[in-house]
Amino acid sequence: MKVLILSSSTGAGHDSCANAIKEVFDKNNETCKVEEVLKYISNGVTMIMTKGHTFIYRYFPKVFKIGYEFLDNHSSAYKKGSLTNRFLSIGSKKLGEHIKSENYDTVICTHPFATVMLAMAVEKCNLKIKTAFVATDYTCAPTVDAESLDVYFVPDNVIIDAFIEYGIKKEKIVTSGIPVRQMFYNSLPKSEAKSLVGIDCEHTHLLVMCGSMGCGPIKKMVDDIFVRMPEYAEITVVCGTNTRLKNKLDKKYNSSKAIHIKGFVENMSELLDSADLYLTKPGGLSVSEARQKNLPMVFINAVAGCEEYNRKHFVGMKTAVCTDDIGRLIEECLSLLENPEKIEQMRTIFVREEKNNASESIREYLLKQNDGEQ
């Protein structure tokens, strides 16, 4: 196979998913490239939308929530002939010509916008290729093209009905899980991981991260938890690309041995292995990484939108807790830190789950589909 993956940097999870899939194709020495879908409109559009998305997502999450809810309730806003649809159509011919010139036989979308542009590219350029969408949240995003693609890979069997209700035929839906990088499918013993990341092996470890952008009320929550947490607990805060948050926390906690402040990290797998509890926002990739590590979660409801569905999914499984009230959420987190038996009960639910390697499953399915047509 020669595979093109269309993603978008308007949300780090889409790129993370794309690169996780690419990792498996690369391992099998197959040609696979990840590209930003918005560049087919223009590089300027890519920059404006990426920076705008980051700014709103980090500082005005309520605006993001309102926009998502509007799209969720107004399907005509992105259907054929709509302003959104016409905007995405600008790059469709250029995309189609690129797919033809590079002889790609399979195109995978990890962002809903890409499904719309790809569907139009297939029609305009008469492409004879396999097309797929990989969902990065536990719901069907309102901007997914529901008619033109060959297969839709979904995170879990329980949300198949949501995709059917959206208009996708059942025979096109395949449960794969959400792809995460291969390092998350392997785990270290907790004591070994704690030692590796500088945590006392006898201590309970709370890992705090609110997406790669470090959004949400992290500082307030960390401040309140730190002064009340048990003596046998330690906290690691991963600020991601939010350098302002990291600088504030560094200044306040630089002399404390019980709290560890990180910026952008490369050892996220080891940090998850070392953690007993994970305070995070319910982003699709974050929760999927934690799921592979059997790690119980406390959710910060920082952004809502599609993440609301992720929250409901894992709270319903009883592998996570959440409340919209920050004070109550802090109490929930402290209660769990003082109750390792409850944490273990939540972890056991994950352990009993059947899990698969999502990227491997996607590759194997598409490989069979391509082989079947040769």
JOPEGI-V117950 format. One record per residue. SS is DSSP state (@ for helix, = for strand, . for the rest). OMEGA is omega as a letter, one per 20 degrees, with the letter a starting at -180 (* if undefined). NEAR is the number of other C-alpha atoms within 10 Angstrom. Layout:
BEGIN
ss	omega	near
SS	OMEGA	NEAR
SS	OMEGA	NEAR
END
This chain:
BEGIN
ss	omega	near
.	r	16
=	a	14
=	r	22
=	r	23
=	r	26
=	a	26
=	r	28
.	r	25
.	r	21
.	a	21
.	a	18
@	a	17
@	a	23
@	r	24
@	r	22
@	r	19
@	a	27
@	a	28
@	r	22
@	r	20
@	r	28
@	a	23
@	a	18
@	r	21
@	r	20
@	a	12
@	a	8
.	r	10
.	r	10
.	a	13
=	r	13
=	a	20
=	r	17
=	r	20
=	r	16
=	a	17
@	a	26
@	r	27
@	r	16
@	r	21
.	r	19
.	r	12
@	r	11
@	r	11
@	r	13
@	a	19
@	a	15
@	a	12
@	r	15
@	a	17
@	r	14
@	r	13
@	a	17
@	a	19
@	a	14
@	a	14
@	a	21
@	a	18
@	a	13
.	a	16
@	r	21
@	r	15
@	r	14
@	a	18
@	a	18
@	r	13
@	a	12
@	a	18
@	r	15
@	r	14
@	a	15
@	a	17
@	a	10
.	a	12
@	a	13
@	a	14
@	a	17
.	r	21
.	a	16
.	a	14
.	r	12
.	r	12
@	r	13
@	a	16
@	r	19
@	r	15
@	a	14
@	a	21
@	a	22
.	a	16
.	a	20
@	a	27
@	r	20
@	r	15
@	a	23
@	r	22
@	r	16
@	r	14
@	r	22
@	a	15
@	a	9
.	r	11
.	r	13
.	r	20
.	a	17
=	r	20
=	a	22
=	r	26
=	r	30
.	r	27
.	a	29
@	r	23
@	a	23
@	a	25
@	a	29
@	a	26
@	a	28
@	r	30
@	r	20
@	r	24
@	r	22
@	a	22
@	a	14
@	a	13
@	r	16
.	a	11
.	r	17
.	a	12
.	r	17
=	a	18
=	a	23
=	r	24
=	r	25
=	a	29
.	r	25
.	r	30
.	a	25
.	r	28
.	r	23
.	a	25
.	a	21
.	a	21
.	r	21
.	r	23
.	a	24
.	a	21
.	a	14
.	a	16
.	a	23
.	a	15
=	r	21
=	a	26
=	a	22
=	a	25
.	a	22
.	r	16
@	a	12
@	r	12
@	r	16
@	a	21
@	r	15
@	r	14
@	r	20
@	r	16
@	r	11
.	r	16
.	r	12
.	a	22
.	a	15
@	a	14
@	r	10
@	a	15
=	r	20
=	r	19
=	a	18
.	a	23
.	r	24
.	a	27
.	r	28
.	a	26
.	a	21
@	a	16
@	a	13
@	r	20
@	r	16
.	a	11
.	r	16
.	r	15
.	a	10
@	a	17
@	r	16
@	r	14
@	r	20
@	r	24
@	a	12
@	a	15
@	r	15
.	r	13
.	r	25
.	a	16
.	a	15
.	a	10
.	r	18
=	a	22
=	r	25
=	r	25
=	a	22
=	r	24
=	a	23
.	a	24
.	a	24
.	a	18
.	r	21
.	a	25
.	r	27
.	a	22
.	a	13
@	a	21
@	a	16
@	a	13
@	r	18
@	r	18
@	a	13
@	a	14
@	a	16
@	a	18
.	a	9
.	a	11
.	r	17
.	r	15
.	a	11
.	a	13
=	r	19
=	a	21
=	r	24
=	r	22
=	r	22
=	a	26
.	a	27
.	a	19
.	a	16
.	a	17
@	r	15
@	r	11
@	a	19
@	a	21
@	r	14
@	a	12
@	r	21
@	a	16
@	a	9
@	a	11
@	a	15
.	a	11
.	a	9
.	r	9
.	a	11
.	r	17
=	a	22
=	a	19
=	a	18
=	r	17
.	r	17
.	a	16
.	r	13
.	a	8
.	a	10
@	r	14
@	r	21
@	r	22
@	r	23
@	r	26
@	a	23
@	a	29
.	r	26
.	a	24
=	a	27
=	r	25
=	a	25
=	r	24
.	a	28
.	r	31
.	a	27
@	a	25
@	r	22
@	a	18
@	r	26
@	r	22
@	r	21
@	r	21
@	r	21
@	a	20
.	a	23
.	a	23
.	r	26
.	a	29
=	r	31
=	a	24
=	r	25
.	a	27
.	a	24
.	a	25
.	a	23
.	a	21
.	a	21
.	a	22
@	r	21
@	r	19
@	r	19
@	r	24
@	a	25
@	a	16
@	a	19
@	r	20
@	r	16
@	r	11
.	a	13
.	r	16
.	r	21
=	r	24
=	a	22
=	r	23
.	a	14
.	a	11
.	a	10
@	r	15
@	r	12
@	r	12
@	r	20
@	r	22
@	r	14
@	a	15
@	r	23
@	r	18
@	r	15
@	r	20
@	r	22
.	a	15
.	a	11
@	r	14
@	r	11
@	r	14
@	a	20
@	r	16
@	r	14
@	r	21
@	a	22
@	r	15
@	r	15
@	a	20
@	a	15
@	a	9
.	r	11
.	a	6
.	r	13
.	r	14
.	a	18
@	a	26
@	r	26
@	a	17
@	r	19
@	r	22
@	a	17
@	r	12
@	a	15
@	r	18
@	r	13
@	r	10
@	r	12
@	r	15
@	a	10
@	a	8
.	a	6
.	*	5
END
